[in-house]
Amino acid sequence: LNSSEKRKKVVLQHPLGRIGNGKDIANAIQAALGGCDEDEEAVYTQMRRLNNDADWAALKTAWGGEDGKRMIADCFYGGTEYPLTEALVNLFSQAERDVINQIFASKGMKSRI
């Protein structure tokens, strides 16, 4: 390649590149949401690992698998299957979702819960 062609060359980074395959984050969030009490701080820690909206989209894909849902265990009914965003909406208060939205905003992300 000549110098002009080198400047035009674009290196594409897969959105999962920075967060691995996303399953480790999805697994940690699933564990933090399960049981009798959600561990909000653990969820916030995982959300801070995301760098951009592409990472968020990749995490939702990693969470979902074939049907887009994961089981969240609870104390009373055994559990409920949720897509990731729905799990956060149903299990977190607005104030807790606002913390996630602030994390996203601090990274310049447009996504919100």
C-alpha positions in Angstrom: 0.0 0.0 0.0 1.2 3.5 -0.7 1.0 6.2 2.0 -2.3 7.5 0.7 -3.9 4.0 0.8 -2.5 3.4 4.3 -4.2 6.5 5.6 -7.5 5.4 4.1 -7.3 1.9 5.6 -9.8 1.5 8.3 -9.4 -1.1 11.1 -12.7 -2.4 12.2 -13.1 -3.5 15.8 -15.7 -6.0 16.7 -18.0 -4.5 19.3 -17.3 -7.5 21.6 -13.5 -6.8 21.5 -13.4 -4.8 24.7 -15.7 -6.9 26.8 -14.7 -10.4 25.6 -17.8 -12.3 24.5 -20.0 -10.5 27.0 -21.0 -13.7 28.7 -18.9 -13.1 31.8 -20.6 -9.7 32.3 -24.0 -11.3 31.6 -23.3 -14.1 34.1 -22.2 -11.6 36.8 -25.3 -9.5 36.3 -27.6 -12.6 36.4 -26.0 -13.6 39.7 -26.3 -10.1 41.1 -30.0 -9.9 40.2 -30.9 -13.3 41.6 -32.0 -14.3 45.1 -33.9 -12.4 47.7 -31.9 -9.1 47.3 -30.4 -7.7 44.2 -26.8 -6.6 44.5 -27.0 -3.2 42.8 -23.3 -2.4 43.3 -22.3 -5.6 41.5 -24.5 -4.6 38.5 -23.1 -1.1 38.5 -19.6 -2.6 38.5 -20.4 -4.6 35.4 -22.1 -1.7 33.6 -18.9 0.3 34.1 -17.0 -2.2 32.0 -19.0 -1.1 29.0 -17.4 1.5 26.9 -20.0 2.4 24.3 -23.4 1.6 22.9 -22.0 -1.2 20.8 -20.8 -2.9 24.0 -24.3 -2.5 25.5 -25.8 -4.1 22.3 -23.2 -6.9 22.5 -24.0 -7.5 26.2 -27.8 -7.8 25.4 -27.0 -10.3 22.7 -24.7 -12.3 25.1 -27.4 -12.2 27.7 -30.2 -13.4 25.4 -29.0 -16.5 23.7 -31.6 -18.2 21.6 -34.8 -16.7 23.1 -33.4 -13.3 24.3 -34.1 -14.2 28.0 -32.3 -15.5 31.1 -33.7 -16.9 34.3 -33.5 -14.6 37.3 -33.9 -16.7 40.5 -36.1 -15.3 43.3 -37.1 -16.3 46.8 -40.7 -17.1 46.2 -41.5 -18.4 42.8 -38.3 -20.0 41.6 -37.6 -17.3 39.1 -38.7 -15.4 36.0 -37.1 -15.2 32.6 -36.3 -11.7 31.4 -34.5 -10.0 28.6 -31.7 -7.9 30.2 -33.4 -4.5 29.9 -36.7 -5.8 31.2 -34.9 -7.4 34.1 -33.4 -4.1 35.1 -36.7 -2.2 34.6 -38.6 -4.8 36.7 -36.1 -5.4 39.5 -34.5 -2.0 39.9 -36.1 1.2 41.2 -36.1 4.3 39.1 -33.2 5.6 41.3 -31.2 2.5 40.7 -31.8 2.7 36.9 -30.8 6.4 37.0 -27.4 5.3 38.4 -27.0 3.0 35.3 -28.1 5.8 33.0 -25.5 8.1 34.7 -22.8 5.5 34.0 -23.9 5.3 30.4 -24.0 9.1 30.1 -20.5 9.4 31.6 -19.2 7.3 28.7 -21.0 9.3 26.0 -23.5 6.5 25.5 -27.0 7.2 24.2 -28.6 4.1 25.6 -30.8 4.4 28.7 -32.7 2.0 30.9 
